[in-house]
């Protein structure tokens, strides 16, 4: 089975499991004969930030982001959050945060949107899983 494609997929649901430190993006791609469903699992999540979440989000992709470049870009958000215990790591400076993330084998992932959803996730891993049908949601 070929590797699932994320470019052009609709992100129809996002689930954050705080205690399991996991985030799942539920996506689907329209095909002539129906739809292909691919879930994006981020595991051991320590920090994330999403913006522009809309009905009909279109994903461009999920890519590795060099941790040093990522922290240069996002340091202010971490510096402000640190005063409120976020993320739950011990650091004072950008260099210390980089060291902690590298030592604990975290990676930064850039979530690119073509429309709507964009952002990033810092986690130990990401993997894709195909699903036979659309995830039914959380219910009421």
NORJOTA-V648763 format. One record per backbone hydrogen bond with DSSP energy under -0.5 kcal/mol. NH is the residue of the N-H (numbers start at 1). CO is the residue of the C=O. E is the energy in kcal/mol with one decimal. If there is no record, write none. Layout:
NH_CO_E / NH_CO_E
This chain:
8_59_-3.6 / 9_6_-2.6 / 10_28_-3.1 / 11_57_-1.5 / 12_10_-0.9 / 12_26_-1.8 / 13_26_-1.2 / 15_24_-2.5 / 17_15_-0.6 / 17_22_-3.5 / 18_16_-1.0 / 21_17_-0.9 / 21_18_-0.8 / 22_17_-2.0 / 23_42_-1.8 / 24_15_-2.7 / 25_40_-2.4 / 26_13_-2.9 / 26_24_-0.6 / 27_25_-0.6 / 27_38_-1.8 / 28_10_-1.8 / 29_36_-2.5 / 31_34_-3.1 / 34_31_-1.5 / 36_29_-2.5 / 37_131_-0.8 / 38_27_-1.6 / 39_129_-3.5 / 40_25_-2.7 / 41_39_-0.6 / 41_127_-3.0 / 42_23_-3.0 / 42_40_-0.6 / 43_41_-0.5 / 43_125_-2.3 / 44_21_-0.5 / 45_21_-2.7 / 46_122_-2.8 / 47_122_-1.4 / 49_120_-2.4 / 51_118_-2.4 / 57_11_-0.6 / 57_54_-1.1 / 58_115_-2.8 / 59_9_-3.3 / 59_57_-0.5 / 60_112_-2.8 / 61_112_-1.6 / 63_110_-2.3 / 65_108_-2.8 / 70_66_-3.0 / 71_67_-2.6 / 72_68_-1.7 / 73_69_-1.9 / 74_70_-2.5 / 75_71_-1.5 / 77_74_-0.7 / 78_74_-1.5 / 79_75_-3.0 / 80_76_-2.3 / 81_77_-2.2 / 82_78_-2.3 / 83_79_-0.7 / 83_80_-0.7 / 84_81_-2.2 / 85_82_-1.6 / 86_81_-2.3 / 89_87_-2.7 / 91_89_-0.7 / 97_93_-2.3 / 98_94_-2.6 / 99_95_-2.2 / 100_96_-2.5 / 101_97_-2.7 / 102_98_-2.6 / 103_99_-2.7 / 104_100_-2.2 / 105_102_-1.4 / 106_101_-2.9 / 107_123_-3.0 / 108_65_-0.7 / 109_121_-2.8 / 110_63_-3.2 / 111_109_-0.6 / 111_119_-2.8 / 112_61_-2.6 / 112_110_-0.8 / 114_58_-3.0 / 115_58_-1.7 / 118_51_-1.6 / 119_111_-1.6 / 120_49_-2.5 / 121_109_-2.1 / 122_47_-3.3 / 123_107_-2.2 / 123_121_-0.6 / 124_43_-1.7 / 125_43_-1.4 / 127_41_-2.1 / 129_39_-2.4 / 131_37_-2.5
